[in-house]
């Protein structure tokens, strides 16, 4: 069986295991994917260590010890959990792992069981061929990436740091083609926004639903809080990666100028016809606030006294807890005094340098199938477990390699969306890219 076929087969199995992480401690069930990956890796003769942060929340670590203790270490890290899905919006079974017209369908096909599978195949291929790298090679299949890493990478960093640490890390995502035919580029995620999830507790006074006049209804207050957050327009912030990303885009010069003008970018994003592009560009340049959950109302005839709003806040480089609170105070205005703020997650924006041996190895690996393409460092608006490694001092890149037929807009819409799928050619390219990096990195 070819390496690409192994990746397809492994990906289908991981999708079918339905390791859905809804954010609750008892969800995920990553033990199912951990069992599959352990069987696959152990078949090469490598020992695998299991770590269970909570019942069923299992992560795996496999290591090939290098021949030179002074050589840099490299980790291939992929998460094994996936986000929930609404089957009604899908054309096919989201957990069927079907191969249809050259594409594997299913939740996790892009995020990120495709890379987790390709990494496992590349890792085992190296061992099967009897190659002993100069530095340590680690394969880390981790739980709970989709809900903050509390039972996954962060828990491992806090409790078993030595088991997972490496000088360099390859994880999600990247590998999307852009640029012009004359100057093609392939994205590599080298940085990401910070995560500042907050619970906003809005207080009122309970009462009977039959007497709403002059009542102190927490739900109505919460509605006003949500509206203010939705209407809030923070000042755009430009960083060097944003300027580089704009330079790589195939856009008219006037459009590029507006995207680099703090006074014009917001009007430009409001008017641009491509909503997906506008949403992404806005997130690259602004602190964002998304109210995604509300809890607390009890009954139709009871005026609620407490409503909890959970807000997904993504911060820009340089912003910390003080800046987050300043944003909330500015957005809420006179309502700020009625809101109790509780921090649920507080990770700052992180970035890795590009003048490294791993960057050079990836560039050489990518150039094999795409001779003229150069790597384009990207700023991810989502969070990944790369942030955990960067906070430990490692260099971490989001690295894949997709087919040129996969458009950036399609790639983005399938993340956490309906009809998530990945083509077999992208799986082949990604697997081979990992194999080539492993052959090149320690030279």
C-alpha positions in Angstrom: 0.0 0.0 0.0 1.4 3.4 -0.9 2.0 6.1 1.7 -0.9 8.1 0.3 -3.2 5.1 0.5 -2.2 4.5 4.1 -3.0 8.2 4.9 -6.4 7.9 3.3 -7.2 4.6 5.1 -6.1 6.0 8.5 -8.0 9.3 8.0 -11.2 7.4 7.2 -10.8 5.4 10.4 -10.2 8.4 12.6 -13.2 10.2 11.1 -15.5 7.2 11.8 -14.4 7.1 15.4 -16.4 10.3 16.0 -14.2 11.9 18.6 -16.5 14.9 19.0 -15.4 17.5 21.5 -18.3 19.8 22.6 -16.3 21.5 25.3 -17.6 19.4 28.2 -15.0 17.4 30.2 -16.7 14.1 29.4 -16.8 14.6 25.6 -14.0 14.0 23.1 -13.6 10.3 23.7 -10.2 10.6 22.0 -9.2 7.2 23.4 -10.9 5.8 20.3 -8.5 7.5 17.9 -5.6 7.0 20.4 -6.1 3.3 20.2 -6.0 3.3 16.4 -2.9 5.4 16.2 -1.1 3.4 18.9 -1.8 0.2 16.9 -0.5 1.9 13.7 2.7 3.3 15.3 3.5 0.3 17.4 3.5 -1.8 14.3 6.7 -0.2 13.4 8.4 -1.4 16.6 8.3 2.0 18.4 7.0 2.2 21.9 4.1 4.5 22.5 3.3 6.2 25.8 -0.3 7.0 26.7 -1.4 9.9 28.9 -4.9 10.3 30.2 -5.7 13.7 31.5 -9.3 12.7 32.3 -11.4 9.6 31.6 -11.2 8.9 27.9 -9.1 12.0 27.1 -6.0 10.1 25.9 -3.0 11.6 24.2 -0.1 9.6 22.7 3.6 10.2 22.4 6.0 8.2 20.3 9.7 9.0 20.2 12.6 7.9 18.0 15.8 8.8 19.9 18.4 10.6 17.9 22.0 9.6 17.4 23.4 13.0 18.5 22.1 14.4 21.8 23.2 17.9 20.7 21.1 17.8 17.5 17.8 19.7 17.5 14.6 17.7 18.1 11.5 17.8 15.9 7.9 17.0 16.8 5.0 16.1 14.5 1.9 17.1 16.4 -1.7 16.5 15.4 -4.9 16.6 17.4 -7.4 13.7 17.5 -10.6 15.5 18.5 -13.2 17.2 16.2 -15.9 19.8 16.7 -19.6 19.0 16.8 -21.7 18.8 13.6 -25.2 19.4 12.5 -25.9 16.4 10.1 -28.9 18.2 8.5 -26.5 20.5 6.7 -24.4 17.8 5.2 -24.8 16.1 1.8 -23.2 12.9 3.3 -22.7 11.2 6.6 -20.3 13.5 8.5 -18.8 10.5 10.2 -18.9 8.1 7.3 -15.4 8.8 6.1 -16.6 8.1 2.5 -14.2 8.4 -0.4 -16.2 10.0 -3.2 -14.8 11.3 -6.5 -11.3 11.5 -5.1 -12.3 13.2 -1.8 -12.6 11.9 1.8 -15.7 13.4 3.4 -16.2 13.8 7.2 -15.8 15.9 10.2 -12.1 16.4 10.8 -11.1 15.8 7.2 -9.5 19.2 7.2 -9.3 20.0 10.9 -7.0 18.2 11.4 -7.3 14.5 11.1 -5.8 14.7 7.6 -2.5 16.1 9.0 -2.6 13.8 12.1 -2.9 10.8 9.7 -0.2 12.0 7.3 2.2 12.6 10.2 1.7 9.1 11.6 2.4 7.6 8.1 5.5 9.7 7.7 6.7 8.8 11.2 6.2 5.1 10.6 7.8 5.2 7.2 11.0 6.6 8.6 11.1 3.9 11.2 10.2 1.1 8.7 13.1 2.2 6.5 15.5 1.8 9.5 16.4 5.5 9.5 17.8 6.9 12.8 17.7 10.7 12.8 20.4 12.7 14.3 18.0 14.4 16.7 15.0 13.1 18.5 11.8 12.7 16.5 8.5 12.9 18.4 5.0 12.0 17.2 2.4 13.6 19.4 -1.3 12.8 18.9 -3.1 15.1 21.3 -6.6 15.3 22.8 -8.7 18.4 23.4 -7.3 20.9 21.0 -10.8 22.0 20.0 -11.7 23.3 23.4 -8.6 25.0 24.8 -6.1 22.1 25.4 -7.1 21.7 29.1 -7.0 17.9 28.7 -4.4 17.9 25.9 -1.3 20.0 25.1 -1.6 22.4 28.0 -2.1 19.6 30.4 0.9 17.7 29.0 3.0 20.9 29.1 2.1 21.4 32.7 2.5 17.8 33.8 4.7 15.9 31.4 6.7 18.6 29.6 9.8 16.4 29.0 7.7 13.8 27.2 6.5 16.2 24.5 9.1 19.0 24.3 10.9 19.5 21.0 12.9 22.4 19.6 10.8 22.5 16.5 7.2 21.6 15.8 5.0 21.0 12.8 1.3 21.1 13.4 -1.8 22.7 11.8 -2.4 24.2 9.4 -1.0 25.9 6.3 -0.2 24.6 2.8 -2.7 26.7 0.8 -1.6 28.1 -2.5 -1.9 31.8 -3.3 0.0 34.6 -5.1 0.2 35.0 -8.9 1.3 32.5 -11.6 4.5 34.6 -11.8 5.1 34.5 -8.0 3.2 31.6 -6.4 3.3 31.1 -2.7 2.2 28.6 -0.1 1.0 29.5 3.3 2.7 28.5 6.5 1.2 29.6 9.8 3.9 31.1 12.0 1.8 33.2 14.4 -1.7 33.3 15.8 -4.0 35.6 17.6 -4.4 35.4 21.4 -7.4 33.8 23.0 -9.3 35.6 25.8 -12.5 33.8 26.3 -14.7 35.5 28.9 -18.0 34.8 30.7 -20.1 37.9 31.1 -22.5 37.5 34.0 -25.4 39.9 33.7 -27.5 40.4 36.9 -31.1 41.3 37.3 -34.0 40.7 39.7 -36.2 37.6 39.6 -40.0 38.0 39.2 -43.2 36.6 37.8 -43.5 36.7 34.0 -47.0 38.0 34.3 -45.7 41.3 35.7 -42.9 42.6 33.4 -43.6 46.3 33.8 -40.5 48.1 35.4 -38.9 44.7 36.0 -35.2 44.1 36.1 -34.9 41.4 33.5 -31.4 40.0 33.2 -32.2 38.6 29.7 -33.1 42.0 28.3 -29.9 43.4 29.8 -28.0 40.6 28.2 -29.5 41.4 24.9 -28.3 45.0 25.2 -24.8 43.7 26.1 -24.7 41.5 23.1 -25.8 44.3 20.8 -23.1 46.6 22.2 -20.4 43.9 21.6 -21.7 43.3 18.1 -21.6 47.1 17.3 -18.2 47.7 18.9 -15.6 48.7 16.3 -12.0 48.5 17.7 -9.2 50.3 16.0 -7.5 48.2 13.3 -3.9 47.1 14.1 -1.4 46.3 11.4 1.7 44.1 12.0 4.5 43.0 9.8 2.9 39.7 8.9 -0.2 41.5 7.7 1.9 43.7 5.4 3.6 40.6 4.0 0.3 38.8 3.5 -1.1 41.8 1.6 2.0 41.8 -0.6 1.4 38.1 -1.5 -2.2 38.7 -2.5 -3.3 38.9 -6.1 -5.3 42.2 -5.6 -5.4 45.5 -7.4 -3.0 48.0 -6.0 -5.8 50.3 -4.7 -7.3 47.4 -2.8 -4.0 46.7 -1.2 -3.6 50.3 -0.3 -7.0 50.4 1.4 -6.2 47.2 3.4 -3.1 48.9 4.7 -4.8 52.2 5.6 -6.2 52.4 9.2 -8.7 55.1 8.1 -10.0 53.2 5.1 -9.8 49.5 5.8 -13.1 49.2 7.7 -15.1 50.9 4.9 -13.3 48.7 2.4 -14.2 45.5 4.3 -17.8 46.5 4.7 -18.1 47.0 0.9 -16.0 44.1 -0.5 -18.4 41.6 -2.2 -16.6 38.5 -1.0 -17.9 38.0 2.6 -15.5 35.2 3.4 -12.5 37.3 2.5 -13.8 40.3 4.3 -14.4 38.2 7.5 -10.9 36.8 7.4 -9.2 40.1 6.7 -11.1 41.8 9.4 -10.0 39.1 11.9 -6.4 39.5 10.8 -6.4 43.2 11.7 -8.8 43.6 14.6 -9.5 42.3 18.1 -12.8 40.4 17.7 -15.7 39.6 20.0 -18.2 36.8 19.3 -21.0 36.0 21.7 -21.5 32.3 21.1 -23.4 31.0 24.1 -26.1 32.2 26.6 -27.3 30.4 29.7 -29.4 31.1 32.7 -33.1 31.6 31.8 -35.2 29.0 33.7 -38.8 29.1 32.6 -41.3 30.9 30.4 -43.1 32.5 33.4 -40.0 33.4 35.4 -38.1 36.7 34.9 -34.4 35.7 35.0 -32.1 37.2 37.5 -28.8 35.9 36.0 -27.7 35.3 32.4 -24.2 34.1 31.5 -22.9 35.1 28.1 -19.8 33.3 26.8 -17.7 35.5 24.5 -14.9 34.3 22.2 -12.4 37.2 22.2 -9.4 37.0 19.9 -6.6 39.4 20.6 -3.9 41.0 18.6 -0.2 40.9 19.3 0.8 42.9 22.3 -2.6 42.7 24.0 -3.0 41.3 27.5 -5.7 41.0 30.1 -5.6 44.8 30.7 -6.3 45.6 27.0 -9.1 43.0 26.9 -10.8 44.7 29.9 -10.3 48.1 28.3 -12.0 46.8 25.1 -15.0 45.5 27.1 -15.3 48.7 29.1 -15.3 50.7 25.9 -17.8 48.4 24.2 -20.3 48.2 27.1 -20.1 51.8 28.2 -22.7 52.4 31.0 -23.6 48.7 31.0 -20.2 47.7 32.2 -21.2 48.1 35.9 -24.0 45.5 35.4 -21.6 42.9 34.1 -19.3 40.6 36.0 -16.4 39.4 33.9 -14.8 36.0 34.5 -11.8 34.8 32.5 -12.2 31.4 31.0 -9.0 31.4 28.8 -6.2 33.8 28.6 -3.4 33.0 26.1 -1.5 35.8 24.4 -0.7 36.0 20.7 2.4 34.0 19.7 4.8 34.0 16.8 7.8 32.0 15.6 10.7 33.3 13.6 11.2 32.2 10.0 15.0 32.3 9.8 15.3 28.7 11.0 16.5 25.3 9.7 13.0 23.9 9.8 11.7 26.8 7.6 14.4 26.0 5.1 13.7 22.3 5.2 10.0 22.9 4.5 10.9 25.3 1.7 13.0 22.6 0.0 10.3 20.0 0.5 7.6 22.2 -1.0 9.9 23.1 -3.9 10.0 19.4 -5.0 6.4 19.4 -6.4 6.1 23.2 -6.8 9.5 24.4 -7.9 8.7 28.1 -8.1 6.6 28.4 -5.0 8.0 30.2 -1.9 6.7 29.9 1.6 4.5 32.7 2.8 4.4 33.3 6.6 0.8 33.7 7.8 -1.0 35.0 10.9 -3.7 32.6 12.0 -6.9 34.1 13.4 -7.7 30.9 15.2 -5.7 29.2 17.9 -3.9 25.9 17.8 -1.7 23.9 20.1 1.3 25.6 18.5 0.8 28.3 21.1 1.6 25.9 23.9 4.9 24.9 22.3 5.8 28.6 21.6 5.2 29.4 25.2 7.6 26.6 26.1 10.2 28.2 23.8 9.9 26.0 20.7 9.6 27.1 17.1 6.2 26.0 15.8 4.8 26.1 12.3 1.4 25.2 10.9 2.3 23.1 7.9 0.5 21.1 5.3 0.6 21.0 1.5 -2.6 21.1 -0.4 -3.4 20.7 -4.1 -3.5 23.9 -6.1 -7.1 23.0 -6.9 -8.0 23.8 -3.3 -8.9 27.4 -3.1 -8.3 29.4 0.0 -12.0 30.3 0.3 -13.0 26.7 0.0 -10.4 25.7 2.6 -11.6 28.3 5.1 -15.4 27.5 4.6 -14.9 23.8 5.3 -13.3 24.4 8.7 -16.0 23.7 11.3 -18.5 23.9 8.4 -20.8 21.7 6.5 -19.5 19.1 4.0 -15.9 19.1 5.3 -13.7 17.1 3.0 -10.2 16.8 1.6 -9.0 15.5 -1.8 -6.6 12.5 -2.1 -4.1 14.6 -4.0 -3.7 16.9 -1.0 -3.3 13.9 1.3 -0.6 12.6 -1.0 1.3 15.9 -1.2 1.1 16.5 2.6 2.3 13.0 3.4 5.2 13.3 1.0 6.1 16.8 2.3 6.4 15.4 5.8 8.6 12.5 4.5 10.8 15.0 2.7 11.2 17.3 5.7 12.2 14.3 7.9 14.8 13.4 5.3 16.2 16.9 5.1 15.9 18.4 8.5 19.0 16.9 10.2 21.3 17.0 7.2 
